[in-house]
Amino acid sequence: MYGITRTGVRFVLSNSADPARAADASAWYDTYTAAITGPGMLANVFRLENPEAAETGQDARFAAVYDIVSPDPAAAWPATESSTSYPKDLFDDPRAALIVPALRGSWASVGTVASGGRPGRLTGAYLELSDEGDDVARYEWARRVVGTGLFYAVTRFRLIEGFPEPAQWLEIYETADAAPLTAYGRAVAALAPATPDPRVKKRQSGSYRLISSHDATAA
């Protein structure tokens, strides 16, 4: 994720229709995510998993982050979906039905707080969807979290569009820590008694580990 000039992200949360066929679902999704970078609006697709999730609409197990690299982030997904390069034929594969979307949307980049050192290899991310509050409060908390050394970048995004009724804000905390599922909890503990601004109303959040990635610029 961090390391390219991105104008926004396409973000999808999903669950599995059949946990026993997780490998089939993952194989199909990897093919699909690589294919939709073809039109050139999206790049650097990352798929992540929260193995402790309840697999509900409010606690999804899987997340996909597509970096938007086009100048107009609002136009990126419509242009991708309507492109002749969009892989519509992949939905004829029965494995496509194994992916059950819980949330889909596009968010525009507001700003990134990054550590001064060279970013490590991404191992996972803490993802937070929230409402209310302001960017100043989000920036300040992100700055503190990056200062713990457990995350190398935190990017804040504002909603462009999505379904069903996504939160106005999306924050992605990127980590290279060997234990990504506990990194955010350790950061919060290290910062105590400081806490996030209470005006920020958390809608959904969770720690995810990286399960696959596709760098379109390296293809």
C-alpha positions as CSV (number, residue, x, y, z in Angstrom):
1,M,0.0,0.0,0.0
2,Y,2.2,2.8,1.2
3,G,5.0,3.6,-1.2
4,I,3.1,4.8,-4.3
5,T,1.2,8.0,-5.0
6,R,-2.4,6.9,-4.5
7,T,-5.4,9.2,-4.7
8,G,-7.8,6.9,-2.9
9,V,-8.8,3.3,-2.4
10,R,-11.4,0.9,-3.4
11,F,-12.2,-1.0,-0.2
12,V,-14.3,-4.2,0.1
13,L,-15.2,-6.3,3.2
14,S,-16.5,-9.8,2.6
15,N,-17.2,-13.2,4.1
16,S,-17.1,-16.7,2.9
17,A,-20.3,-18.6,1.8
18,D,-18.6,-21.9,2.5
19,P,-15.6,-21.8,4.9
20,A,-14.8,-25.4,3.9
21,R,-14.0,-24.0,0.4
22,A,-11.8,-21.1,1.5
23,A,-9.0,-22.2,-0.8
24,D,-11.3,-22.2,-3.8
25,A,-12.6,-18.8,-2.9
26,S,-9.2,-17.3,-2.4
27,A,-7.9,-18.7,-5.7
28,W,-10.8,-17.1,-7.6
29,Y,-10.4,-13.8,-5.7
30,D,-6.7,-13.6,-6.5
31,T,-7.5,-14.0,-10.2
32,Y,-10.2,-11.4,-10.1
33,T,-8.2,-8.8,-8.1
34,A,-5.2,-9.1,-10.5
35,A,-7.5,-8.8,-13.5
36,I,-9.3,-5.6,-12.5
37,T,-6.0,-3.7,-12.4
38,G,-6.0,-4.1,-16.2
39,P,-7.9,-0.9,-17.0
40,G,-5.1,1.1,-15.2
41,M,-7.1,2.9,-12.5
42,L,-6.3,0.5,-9.7
43,A,-3.0,-1.0,-8.6
44,N,-1.4,-2.7,-5.6
45,V,-4.3,-5.0,-4.5
46,F,-4.0,-6.3,-1.0
47,R,-6.1,-9.0,0.5
48,L,-6.3,-9.4,4.2
49,E,-7.9,-11.7,6.8
50,N,-9.2,-11.4,10.3
51,P,-9.3,-15.0,11.4
52,E,-11.2,-14.1,14.6
53,A,-14.0,-12.3,12.9
54,A,-17.6,-13.4,13.4
55,E,-18.2,-13.3,9.6
56,T,-21.1,-10.9,9.8
57,G,-21.9,-7.7,8.1
58,Q,-20.4,-5.8,11.0
59,D,-17.5,-8.1,11.6
60,A,-16.2,-9.3,8.2
61,R,-13.4,-11.8,7.9
62,F,-11.8,-10.6,4.7
63,A,-10.8,-7.2,3.4
64,A,-9.5,-6.1,0.0
65,V,-7.7,-2.8,-0.6
66,Y,-7.2,-1.6,-4.1
67,D,-5.0,1.5,-4.4
68,I,-6.5,4.1,-6.8
69,V,-3.8,5.8,-8.8
70,S,-5.9,7.8,-11.3
71,P,-6.1,11.6,-10.8
72,D,-9.8,11.5,-10.1
73,P,-10.5,8.9,-7.4
74,A,-14.3,9.3,-7.8
75,A,-14.1,8.2,-11.4
76,A,-11.7,5.3,-10.9
77,W,-14.2,2.5,-10.0
78,P,-16.9,3.5,-12.5
79,A,-14.3,3.7,-15.2
80,T,-12.9,0.3,-14.2
81,E,-16.2,-1.4,-14.0
82,S,-17.3,-0.1,-17.4
83,S,-14.0,-0.8,-19.1
84,T,-13.8,-3.4,-21.9
85,S,-10.9,-4.9,-19.8
86,Y,-13.2,-5.5,-16.8
87,P,-13.2,-9.3,-16.3
88,K,-17.0,-9.9,-16.3
89,D,-16.5,-13.5,-17.5
90,L,-14.9,-14.4,-14.2
91,F,-18.3,-14.2,-12.6
92,D,-19.4,-17.2,-14.7
93,D,-17.1,-19.3,-12.5
94,P,-19.1,-21.0,-9.7
95,R,-16.4,-20.0,-7.2
96,A,-17.4,-16.4,-7.5
97,A,-20.5,-17.2,-5.4
98,L,-18.2,-18.2,-2.5
99,I,-17.4,-14.5,-2.0
100,V,-20.2,-12.7,0.0
101,P,-19.6,-8.9,0.1
102,A,-20.4,-7.1,3.3
103,L,-19.4,-3.6,2.3
104,R,-18.1,-2.0,-0.9
105,G,-17.0,1.6,-1.5
106,S,-14.4,4.1,-2.7
107,W,-12.7,6.6,-0.5
108,A,-10.4,9.6,-1.4
109,S,-7.1,10.1,0.3
110,V,-6.9,12.9,2.8
111,G,-3.3,12.4,4.1
112,T,-0.7,10.0,5.4
113,V,1.4,9.9,8.5
114,A,4.5,7.9,7.9
115,S,7.6,6.9,9.9
116,G,10.8,8.5,8.9
117,G,12.5,5.1,8.1
118,R,12.2,2.8,5.2
119,P,8.9,0.9,5.3
120,G,9.2,-2.8,6.0
121,R,7.3,-5.5,4.1
122,L,3.6,-5.3,4.8
123,T,2.4,-8.1,7.1
124,G,-1.1,-6.7,8.0
125,A,-3.2,-3.7,8.8
126,Y,-5.6,-2.3,11.4
127,L,-8.7,-1.0,9.5
128,E,-11.1,1.4,11.0
129,L,-14.4,2.8,9.6
130,S,-15.8,5.8,11.6
131,D,-18.0,8.9,11.5
132,E,-18.0,12.3,13.1
133,G,-14.9,14.0,14.6
134,D,-12.5,15.7,12.3
135,D,-9.3,15.2,10.4
136,V,-7.2,17.0,13.0
137,A,-8.2,14.4,15.7
138,R,-7.5,11.5,13.3
139,Y,-4.2,12.9,12.3
140,E,-3.1,13.4,15.9
141,W,-3.9,9.8,16.9
142,A,-2.3,8.5,13.8
143,R,0.9,10.4,14.6
144,R,1.0,8.9,18.0
145,V,0.4,5.4,16.8
146,V,3.2,5.6,14.2
147,G,5.4,7.0,16.9
148,T,5.2,3.6,18.8
149,G,7.1,2.0,15.9
150,L,4.5,-0.7,15.5
151,F,3.0,0.9,12.3
152,Y,5.0,2.5,9.5
153,A,2.1,4.4,8.0
154,V,-1.5,5.5,8.6
155,T,-3.6,6.9,5.8
156,R,-6.9,8.7,6.3
157,F,-9.6,8.6,3.6
158,R,-13.0,10.3,3.1
159,L,-16.0,8.5,1.6
160,I,-16.8,9.0,-2.1
161,E,-19.5,6.3,-2.5
162,G,-20.4,2.9,-1.3
163,F,-22.9,0.3,-0.3
164,P,-24.6,-0.3,2.2
165,E,-24.3,3.1,4.0
166,P,-20.5,3.1,4.6
167,A,-18.8,5.2,7.2
168,Q,-17.6,8.6,6.2
169,W,-14.0,7.9,7.2
170,L,-11.7,5.0,6.5
171,E,-8.3,4.7,8.2
172,I,-5.6,2.1,7.2
173,Y,-2.8,1.5,9.7
174,E,0.0,-0.4,7.9
175,T,2.4,-2.7,9.8
176,A,5.4,-4.8,9.1
177,D,5.2,-6.3,12.6
178,A,5.6,-10.1,12.9
179,A,2.3,-10.3,14.8
180,P,0.0,-8.0,12.9
181,L,-3.1,-9.2,14.6
182,T,-2.0,-7.8,18.0
183,A,0.0,-4.7,16.8
184,Y,-2.8,-2.2,17.3
185,G,-3.6,-3.5,20.7
186,R,0.0,-3.2,21.7
187,A,0.2,0.4,20.3
188,V,-2.9,1.4,22.3
189,A,-1.4,-0.1,25.5
190,A,1.9,1.7,24.9
191,L,0.1,5.1,24.5
192,A,-2.1,4.8,27.6
193,P,-3.5,6.8,29.2
194,A,-3.9,8.7,25.8
195,T,-6.9,7.5,23.8
196,P,-8.4,8.4,20.4
197,D,-10.6,11.6,20.4
198,P,-14.1,10.5,21.8
199,R,-15.8,12.6,19.1
200,V,-14.7,10.1,16.5
201,K,-17.4,7.5,16.4
202,K,-16.0,4.1,15.5
203,R,-18.3,2.1,13.2
204,Q,-16.3,-1.0,12.4
205,S,-12.6,-1.9,13.1
206,G,-10.3,-4.9,13.2
207,S,-6.8,-6.2,12.8
208,Y,-6.0,-8.1,9.6
209,R,-3.1,-10.1,8.4
210,L,-1.9,-10.1,4.8
211,I,-2.9,-13.2,2.8
212,S,-2.1,-12.1,-0.8
213,S,-1.1,-9.1,-2.9
214,H,-0.8,-8.1,-6.5
215,D,1.4,-5.2,-7.7
216,A,0.2,-4.2,-11.1
217,T,3.2,-2.0,-11.7
218,A,5.4,-5.0,-11.6
219,A,3.4,-7.0,-14.1
